[in-house]
Amino acid sequence: MIILPIELKKYFWDCDFAELDFSKHKNYILNRLLYFGDIYAIKFITNYISQDVIKTYLKQKGKLSLNISNLKFWEKLVAHDDLWEN
């Protein structure tokens, strides 16, 4: 189970952060972190979310939900196996 640290709360200004559940709201959470995330969010993603989950998200929703800069950044990042601990 992935628990979101309080440091990520700033990305979820429009909802009740305490009610976010990664398994239920995975695409919403990923979109916010991939789109707006800082270095802390990137480290959280690479430590707790598998490379395959991010690849799948990018293929299925990336072009519709991210801008081109974010999409290209994450496509390049997931290509580097050594950045992922999972």
N, C-alpha and C positions, 0 to 999 in steps of 0.2 A: 504494500500500500504506500503510495506516494503522498506525503504530507507537505503542503506548501509552507515554506518558512515566511514569517512575518515580513521579511525584507522584500517579498514579492507583492505585498498588499497594494503598493502604489500603482500597479498595473491593472487593478480591478476596482477602479473608482466608482463604477456604476452598479456594483452588486454587493451583497453581503459576503465579505471575504470568508467569514467563519463557516458559511454554508457551502463553499466550493468543495467539491469532491472530485479528485482527479479522474476516478473511474467513470463517474457520471458526466463530467463536464470537460473531458479530455480535449476535444477539438477547440473549444472556447479558450481554455487555459493555454494550450499550445499556440494558438493564434496570437494571443496577447504577448506571450513571452518571445515568440519568434519575431514579432513585428516591433515591439517596443523595448525589448529587454536590453539591459546593460550588461556589463561584464559579469556581475553576480548572477544574473539570469542565465547567461550562457554557461557558466560553470555549473549551475544547478541542472540545466538541461543535459549537459554532457555527463554529469555524474549520476543522474537518476532516471533519465529517459533513454531508452535504447536507441541506438543508431537506426535500427530498422523501423521503429515507430516514427521517427522523424522523417525518414525516407518515404514511408508510406503516406504520411500527412502531406509532404511536399508534392508527391505525385497526384494525390487525390484532390487536394484543396489549395495547394500553394499558389497556382496561377490566379485563382479567384480571390484569395484572401490576403495575399502579401503583395507589396509593391515589388517592382523588378529588382531593386537593390537588395531588399531583404531576401527575396527568393534566390538570387544568385549567390549571396553570402552563405546562406544555409546549404545550398546545393554543393558549394565548394567545401564547407565545413564537414558535412556528412561523408565526403569522399576520403577523409583522413581517419583511418581506423585507429590510429594511435591516440586520438583525442577522447575516445570513448572508453569508459571504465566498465560498462555493462558487457 
